[in-house]
Amino acid sequence: MEVLCRETPDFISPDLWPPNSPDFNPVDYEICDVMQRHVYQRKIYTINELKQRLIEVWCGFEQSTVNMAIDQWRKRLN
């Protein structure tokens, strides 16, 4: 939080965040969960390391991961 406040002038503090983003859908939440698990498998020490890890995880996503998220969403709809 301190880094975001210091490095991002337009940062909106979490107490002002909506409880659920209208821009997210259930598939987005699943993808974000998978990304988070992969990104934080090892400790991150710098912002640049975080950025690099996010890019690596995103580029390494296989279509099967996306398909799984979509399938889970369809099951919940039923």
NORLINHU-V284801 format. One line per field, one symbol per residue. ss: DSSP state (H for helix, E for strand, L for the rest). psi: psi as a letter, one per 20 degrees, with the letter a starting at -180 (. if undefined). A space follows every 50 residues. Layout:
# NORLINHU-V284801
ss: ???
psi: ???
This chain:
# NORLINHU-V284801
ss: LHHHHHHLLLLLLHHHLLLLLLLLLHHHHHHHHHHHHHHLLLLLLLHHHH HHHHHHHHHHLLHHHHHHHHHHHHHHHL
psi: ggggggiohjppqhiiqqhppiiqrhggggghgggggggkhqqphrghhg gggggggghipqhhgghgggghghghh.
